Amino acid sequence: MKPITAALIGAGQRGAGAYAPYALSHSEEIKFVAVADADPARRERFGQEHNLPEQSCYSSWEELLAGPRLADAILICTQDKMHFEPTLQALEKGYHVLLEKPMSPDPLECFIMGEYAEKNNRVLSICHVLRYTDFFAAIKKIVSDGRIGKLVSIQHTENVEHRHQAHSFVRGNWSNSDVSSPMILAKSCHDMDILQWLVDEECAKVSSFGSLTYFREENAPEGAPLRCLDGCPVQDSCPYYAPKMYIERDDWAAAILRSIVSNDTSDECVLEALKEGPYGRCVFHCDNNVVDHQVVNLEFAGGVTVAFTMSAFTFEGGRSVKLMGTHGQIRADMEKNVIEVTSFVTRETETILLDTEITGHGGGDTNIMRDFVRLVQSDGKEKGRTGAKESVQSHLIAFAAEKSRVEGRTISMRDYTAELRMLAVTKA
């Protein structure tokens, strides 16, 4: 079978760095034939990596989609508010679409995109990569096999990690919901999706609490300047001091973060970018407004309850989860890739150790690309794990959680969905 062809819209860290490399190592499955990105350096770099002629490198998605269909599929990995229009146009032109999460910061747009995919009989897969990890796939199988009896409740924690919060949600692209998305959508729609997948029932009610507590101007140390490099008096003791985060850092994320701060990742260029760019700002003097901690309570139609916690204030990143059933429990840590299954009957615990060397969201980035290729090869006749219909529902749970947090009330998912359906009909 010949490889499918694809175009990339948005050659940033996710599009060019997480998904497109699959084509370089699996050229027999997929080949990129075009790219669109407003940044000439990123556009040129992607073109060189994938051997694209200059005429196949576009400066905007509008330019790429203005012509005839030039590939089997399109990956749309732009900023959150730039998903809706290119997705609709791509579906109308007959492309199958892999769309970075979140689908949109507007619940009505999510609803409409799902209906467009169905109407045009095209694949619309959303990058809920956690479903494609060995970690959550193993947990799903344990639950589905009935090893802990009937599932009753879940405790799920997303450890954002304090430096990740500072980078992405205080200084970075997702710091302000007015221009991006609420935190529960930008960071935790993954979690709403995985919880819905594990429970496998319709969510009935949602309530949520949370706020922006720490990364605020009133918490700035005395004498702290607007930028870290302008003589910060607490640079030695502040964990968010920019050179410490972006130049001195030497863990697995260092190279990724440097490439986001500056196209040239040398110390000199990164330092220069910190003097002028957004990532050199004091974390207490930014324009951020998204929460730094939030809890969400979910009740599903069959009675399963979920308590979800998202917090910036953790040393480690990753997710930990406890699933409680009538005949046993599961305790699991994604960062350590360890799953413990305990039976109430035998009182024995089985420890499952997964490969800790797998990178890219625990292997999810690679696996979702493999599955997307399969779906495109079948021309949408086969079913994937993250179709538009399922993704719309998990997105709506996230929107309902934010609505609950802001309005201080429990949200009925049935009423909320009916309201959106009415608005979609009106808009159409």
Phi, psi and omega per residue, in radians:
M1 nan 2.274 -3.100
K2 -1.281 2.712 -3.115
P3 -1.179 2.602 3.029
I4 -1.320 2.773 3.084
T5 -1.884 2.591 -3.080
A6 -2.530 2.701 3.015
A7 -2.102 2.622 3.128
L8 -2.012 2.237 3.007
I9 -1.936 1.924 -3.104
G10 1.748 1.562 -3.054
A11 -1.656 0.835 3.122
G12 -1.572 -2.733 -3.034
Q13 -1.114 -0.677 -3.134
R14 -1.377 -0.880 -3.083
G15 -1.130 -0.978 -3.079
A16 -1.440 -0.507 -3.032
G17 -1.645 -0.508 -3.048
A18 -1.850 -0.728 -3.012
Y19 -1.745 -0.837 -3.055
A20 -1.076 -0.553 3.121
P21 -1.005 -0.348 3.088
Y22 -0.987 -0.615 -3.122
A23 -1.207 -0.495 -3.128
L24 -1.275 -0.541 -3.139
S25 -1.743 -0.136 3.134
H26 -2.360 0.978 -3.069
S27 -1.118 -0.328 3.108
E28 -1.346 -0.184 -3.105
E29 -1.860 -0.666 -3.039
I30 -2.629 2.497 3.120
K31 -2.366 2.259 3.078
F32 -1.475 2.304 -3.089
V33 -2.056 -0.083 3.139
A34 -2.825 2.743 3.077
V35 -2.524 2.597 3.037
A36 -2.323 2.195 3.089
D37 -2.791 2.437 -3.109
A38 -1.269 -0.375 -3.115
D39 -1.506 1.991 -3.080
P40 -1.092 -0.572 -3.137
A41 -1.178 -0.769 3.138
R42 -1.184 -0.680 3.139
R43 -1.086 -0.796 -3.127
E44 -1.158 -0.730 -3.136
R45 -1.080 -0.758 3.134
F46 -1.146 -0.730 3.134
G47 -1.046 -0.695 3.120
Q48 -1.201 -0.745 -3.115
E49 -1.092 -0.597 -3.037
H50 -1.936 0.243 3.053
N51 0.958 0.861 -3.139
L52 -1.648 2.410 3.029
P53 -1.194 2.725 -3.074
E54 -0.986 -0.641 -3.099
Q55 -1.225 -0.177 3.109
S56 -1.725 0.122 3.121
C57 -1.950 1.889 -3.006
Y58 -1.795 2.617 -3.114
S59 -1.514 -0.145 3.120
S60 -2.702 2.727 3.089
W61 -1.164 -0.548 3.128
E62 -1.066 -0.715 -3.139
E63 -1.155 -0.735 -3.127
L64 -1.142 -0.746 -3.064
L65 -1.469 -0.111 -3.134
A66 -1.236 -0.500 -3.103
G67 -1.559 -3.019 3.110
P68 -1.179 2.822 3.131
R69 -1.071 2.231 -3.046
L70 -2.042 0.098 3.129
A71 -2.744 2.961 3.074
D72 -1.303 -0.579 -2.993
A73 -2.516 2.818 3.070
I74 -2.304 2.378 2.975
L75 -1.764 2.147 -3.130
I76 -1.907 1.900 -3.034
C77 -2.251 0.731 3.098
T78 -1.496 -3.103 3.071
Q79 -1.146 2.766 -2.971
D80 -0.890 -0.776 -3.068
K81 -1.382 0.007 -3.133
M82 -1.940 0.441 -3.119
H83 -1.648 -0.658 -2.917
F84 -1.074 -1.035 -3.046
E85 -1.095 -0.848 3.126
P86 -1.119 -0.555 3.118
T87 -1.154 -0.815 3.131
L88 -1.079 -0.787 -3.125
Q89 -1.134 -0.697 3.134
A90 -1.122 -0.752 3.113
L91 -1.109 -0.713 3.140
E92 -1.120 -0.592 -3.128
K93 -1.422 -0.075 3.072
G94 1.725 0.123 3.088
Y95 -1.323 2.524 2.822
H96 -1.422 2.537 -2.974
V97 -2.226 2.299 2.906
L98 -1.881 2.039 -3.001
L99 -1.981 2.225 3.088
E100 -1.108 2.571 3.096
K101 -1.468 2.720 -0.170
P102 -1.284 2.761 -3.130
M103 -0.991 -0.784 -3.132
S104 -2.944 2.650 3.033
P105 -1.379 0.047 3.140
D106 -1.975 2.059 -3.093
P107 -1.064 -0.600 3.137
L108 -1.155 -0.664 3.102
E109 -1.126 -0.676 3.080
C110 -1.046 -0.806 3.138
F111 -1.009 -0.816 -3.084
I112 -1.188 -0.689 3.119
M113 -1.079 -0.713 3.099
G114 -1.057 -0.730 3.138
E115 -1.216 -0.611 3.112
Y116 -1.095 -0.754 -3.136
A117 -1.070 -0.740 3.135
E118 -1.178 -0.745 -3.120
K119 -1.103 -0.687 -3.094
N120 -1.619 0.040 3.099
N121 0.938 0.791 -3.141
R122 -2.053 2.697 3.022
V123 -1.257 2.271 2.956
L124 -2.269 1.655 3.136
S125 -1.715 2.371 -3.138
I126 -1.806 2.482 -3.029
C127 -1.353 1.010 2.974
H128 -1.476 1.349 -2.939
V129 -1.224 -0.293 -3.127
L130 -1.096 -0.536 3.103
R131 -1.099 -0.391 -3.047
Y132 -1.721 0.091 3.090
T133 -1.445 2.611 3.047
D134 -1.072 -0.579 -3.092
F135 -1.053 -1.018 -3.091
F136 -1.322 -0.484 3.058
A137 -1.109 -0.672 3.121
A138 -1.169 -0.740 3.119
I139 -1.103 -0.753 3.127
K140 -1.026 -0.752 -3.127
K141 -1.159 -0.697 3.130
I142 -1.068 -0.758 3.120
V143 -1.167 -0.820 -3.106
S144 -1.105 -0.560 3.124
D145 -1.335 -0.094 3.098
G146 1.345 0.345 -3.050
R147 -1.204 -0.383 3.077
I148 -1.958 0.357 -3.129
G149 1.306 -2.576 3.112
K150 -1.432 2.228 3.118
L151 -1.141 2.300 -3.102
V152 -2.017 -0.779 -3.108
S153 -2.685 2.786 -3.125
I154 -2.368 2.396 2.903
Q155 -1.960 2.154 -3.055
H156 -2.308 2.256 -3.119
T157 -2.149 2.279 2.989
E158 -1.824 1.963 3.093
N159 -1.551 1.731 -3.033
V160 -1.170 -0.585 -3.058
E161 1.437 2.203 -2.971
H162 -0.992 -0.667 -3.125
R163 -1.303 -0.596 3.081
H164 -1.123 -0.710 3.079
Q165 -1.023 -0.823 -3.107
A166 -1.103 -0.711 -3.100
H167 -1.218 -0.944 -2.984
S168 -1.549 -0.616 -2.918
F169 -2.009 0.077 3.011
V170 -2.122 -0.910 3.123
R171 -1.633 -0.436 -2.873
G172 -1.670 -2.815 -2.980
N173 -1.143 -0.393 -3.053
W174 -1.954 0.486 -3.058
S175 -1.428 -0.432 -3.020
N176 -2.251 2.053 -3.069
S177 -1.173 -0.306 3.115
D178 -1.192 -0.460 -3.132
V179 -2.024 -0.151 3.108
S180 -2.276 -1.845 -3.091
S181 -2.598 2.747 2.982
P182 -1.057 2.690 -3.097
M183 -0.984 -0.724 -3.085
I184 -1.101 -0.446 3.115
L185 -1.572 -0.869 -3.064
A186 -1.106 -0.742 -3.057
K187 -1.784 -0.642 -2.917
S188 -1.934 0.150 3.027
C189 -1.152 -0.437 2.959
H190 -0.927 -0.811 -3.018
D191 -1.288 -0.693 3.078
M192 -1.069 -0.644 3.138
D193 -1.194 -0.802 -3.085
I194 -1.188 -0.585 3.113
L195 -1.189 -0.731 3.086
Q196 -1.076 -0.691 -3.128
W197 -1.154 -0.747 -3.123
L198 -1.187 -0.720 -3.126
V199 -1.311 -0.664 3.095
D200 1.042 0.752 3.050
E201 -2.476 2.908 3.082
E202 -1.303 2.296 3.085
C203 -1.311 2.299 -3.064
A204 -1.755 -0.783 -3.054
K205 -2.407 2.591 -3.124
V206 -2.391 2.353 2.975
S207 -2.398 2.637 -3.045
S208 -2.696 2.600 3.083
F209 -2.427 2.604 3.101
G210 2.906 2.933 -3.118
S211 -2.865 3.005 2.975
L212 -1.635 1.826 -2.991
T213 -1.741 -0.751 -2.927
Y214 -1.846 -0.780 -3.020
F215 -1.419 1.187 -3.073
R216 -2.294 2.697 -3.069
E217 -1.014 -0.665 -3.095
E218 -1.173 -0.232 3.123
N219 -1.678 0.065 3.136
A220 -1.154 2.395 3.065
P221 -1.053 2.646 -3.128
E222 -1.038 2.249 3.113
G223 1.450 0.060 -3.138
A224 -1.171 2.166 -3.141
P225 -1.331 3.051 3.136
L226 -1.192 -0.485 -3.127
R227 -2.198 2.491 -3.070
C228 -0.992 -0.661 -3.034
L229 -1.487 0.106 3.117
D230 -1.691 0.626 3.054
G231 1.491 0.914 -3.133
C232 -1.239 2.228 -3.105
P233 -1.294 -0.242 -3.101
V234 -2.057 0.447 -3.060
Q235 -1.028 -0.535 -3.118
D236 -1.309 -0.475 -3.068
S237 -1.867 -0.142 -3.109
C238 -1.502 2.112 3.136
P239 -1.199 -0.209 -3.069
Y240 -1.843 0.134 3.120
Y241 -0.998 2.128 -2.926
A242 -0.965 -0.847 3.117
P243 -1.049 -0.563 3.115
K244 -1.161 -0.654 -3.100
M245 -1.357 -0.617 -2.955
Y246 -1.964 -0.338 -3.131
I247 -1.925 -0.787 -3.095
E248 -1.434 -0.333 -3.095
R249 -1.128 2.361 -3.074
D250 -2.313 0.369 3.116
D251 -1.527 -2.997 -3.048
W252 -1.075 -0.457 -3.074
A253 -1.509 -0.154 -3.017
A254 -0.994 -0.839 -3.093
A255 -1.131 -0.679 3.126
I256 -1.110 -0.829 -3.108
L257 -1.121 -0.725 3.108
R258 -1.039 -0.722 -3.114
S259 -1.187 -0.431 3.086
I260 -1.364 -0.657 -3.140
V261 -1.227 -0.686 -3.058
S262 -2.637 2.444 3.074
N263 -1.103 -0.613 3.030
D264 -1.666 2.038 -2.993
T265 -1.646 0.269 3.055
S266 -1.168 2.723 3.141
D267 -0.965 -0.730 -3.087
E268 -1.102 -0.793 -3.102
C269 -1.257 -0.659 3.086
V270 -1.110 -0.745 3.119
L271 -1.075 -0.728 3.119
E272 -1.114 -0.688 3.115
A273 -1.136 -0.619 3.125
L274 -1.201 -0.455 3.120
K275 -1.242 -0.490 -3.014
E276 -2.127 -0.488 -3.013
G277 -1.558 3.095 -3.058
P278 -1.143 -0.464 -3.050
Y279 -1.406 -0.029 3.063
G280 -1.734 0.062 -3.122
R281 -1.332 2.602 3.012
C282 -1.111 2.353 -3.088
V283 -1.142 -0.243 3.124
F284 -1.705 -0.001 -3.122
H285 -2.237 0.749 3.111
C286 -1.897 3.102 3.136
D287 -1.744 0.453 -3.102
N288 -1.264 2.582 3.064
N289 -2.452 0.017 3.138
V290 -1.372 2.727 -3.082
V291 -1.152 2.706 3.017
D292 -1.917 0.013 2.980
H293 -2.792 2.523 -3.088
Q294 -2.775 2.499 3.010
V295 -2.075 2.553 3.120
V296 -2.332 2.274 3.047
N297 -1.914 2.304 -3.124
L298 -2.156 2.445 2.969
E299 -2.137 2.210 -3.109
F300 -1.711 2.878 -3.002
A301 -1.001 -0.620 -3.116
G302 -1.500 0.037 3.103
G303 1.802 -0.146 3.106
V304 -1.117 2.361 3.095
T305 -2.002 2.580 -3.115
V306 -2.301 2.360 3.007
A307 -2.036 1.982 -3.112
F308 -1.939 2.348 3.079
T309 -2.193 2.258 3.014
M310 -2.043 2.227 3.135
S311 -2.467 2.388 3.048
A312 -1.309 -0.388 -2.905
F313 -1.639 1.144 3.077
T314 -2.315 2.623 3.077
F315 -1.367 -0.702 -3.124
E316 -1.645 2.758 2.988
G317 -1.766 -3.105 3.062
G318 1.751 -2.980 -3.028
R319 -2.273 2.522 3.048
S320 -2.267 2.557 -3.019
V321 -2.574 2.554 3.019
K322 -2.279 2.146 3.118
L323 -1.941 2.229 -3.049
M324 -2.003 2.146 -3.123
G325 -2.109 3.112 -3.087
T326 -1.283 -0.332 -3.108
H327 -2.176 0.108 -3.132
G328 3.041 -3.097 -3.138
Q329 -2.477 2.792 3.049
I330 -2.174 2.253 2.973
R331 -2.080 2.287 -3.033
A332 -2.562 2.552 3.123
D333 -2.244 2.001 -3.063
M334 -1.229 -0.599 -3.139
E335 -1.111 -0.681 3.125
K336 -1.555 -0.197 -3.097
N337 0.976 0.804 3.137
V338 -2.112 2.313 3.081
I339 -2.185 2.243 3.089
E340 -2.006 2.181 -3.139
V341 -2.008 2.071 -3.099
T342 -2.013 2.271 3.117
S343 -1.659 2.309 3.046
F344 -1.246 -0.431 -3.085
V345 -1.326 -0.918 -3.099
T346 -1.582 -0.281 -3.071
R347 1.050 0.442 3.102
E348 -1.858 2.634 -3.140
T349 -2.049 2.212 3.031
E350 -1.713 2.253 3.097
T351 -1.826 2.139 3.138
I352 -1.860 2.076 3.136
L353 -1.829 2.067 3.130
L354 -1.704 2.961 -3.107
D355 -1.175 2.028 -3.114
T356 -1.472 -0.095 -3.106
E357 -1.560 -0.137 -3.123
I358 -1.195 2.263 -3.129
T359 -1.940 3.100 3.115
G360 1.265 1.174 -3.107
H361 0.975 0.816 3.099
G362 1.098 0.540 -3.124
G363 1.557 -0.079 -3.097
G364 -1.141 -0.608 -3.130
D365 -1.095 -0.739 3.120
T366 -1.225 -0.777 -3.051
N367 -1.188 -0.586 3.132
I368 -1.231 -0.577 3.078
M369 -1.168 -0.726 3.118
R370 -1.059 -0.739 -3.118
D371 -1.227 -0.655 3.124
F372 -1.113 -0.721 3.081
V373 -1.026 -0.769 3.126
R374 -1.038 -0.767 -3.120
L375 -1.149 -0.713 3.133
V376 -1.184 -0.691 3.111
Q377 -1.065 -0.547 3.113
S378 -1.521 0.032 -3.098
D379 1.000 0.629 3.064
G380 1.461 0.087 -3.097
K381 -1.363 -0.440 3.095
E382 -1.619 2.835 -3.063
K383 -1.815 2.425 3.093
G384 -1.836 3.126 -3.121
R385 -1.444 -0.390 -3.064
T386 -2.248 1.027 3.072
G387 -1.204 2.881 -3.061
A388 -1.038 -0.695 -3.081
K389 -1.066 -0.825 3.136
E390 -1.176 -0.692 -3.113
S391 -1.177 -0.659 3.090
V392 -1.031 -0.758 -3.111
Q393 -1.109 -0.744 3.137
S394 -1.230 -0.579 3.040
H395 -1.097 -0.722 -3.130
L396 -1.129 -0.552 3.055
I397 -1.098 -0.742 3.118
A398 -1.121 -0.760 3.103
F399 -1.088 -0.704 3.132
A400 -1.144 -0.643 3.102
A401 -1.102 -0.750 3.118
E402 -1.170 -0.673 3.094
K403 -1.079 -0.726 3.104
S404 -1.125 -0.777 -3.130
R405 -1.063 -0.779 -3.084
V406 -1.273 -0.710 -3.048
E407 -1.623 -0.192 3.094
G408 1.184 0.718 3.135
R409 -2.607 2.789 3.081
T410 -1.356 2.399 -3.100
I411 -1.853 2.254 2.999
S412 -1.451 2.083 -3.112
M413 -1.144 -0.595 3.132
R414 -1.121 -0.774 3.132
D415 -1.177 -0.721 -3.108
Y416 -1.125 -0.760 3.133
T417 -1.158 -0.694 3.116
A418 -1.101 -0.667 3.119
E419 -1.114 -0.748 3.122
L420 -1.176 -0.671 3.124
R421 -1.080 -0.693 3.097
M422 -1.111 -0.746 3.136
L423 -1.129 -0.658 3.128
A424 -1.128 -0.706 3.111
V425 -1.131 -0.726 3.129
T426 -1.107 -0.758 -3.114
K427 -1.177 -0.632 3.136
A428 -1.161 nan nan
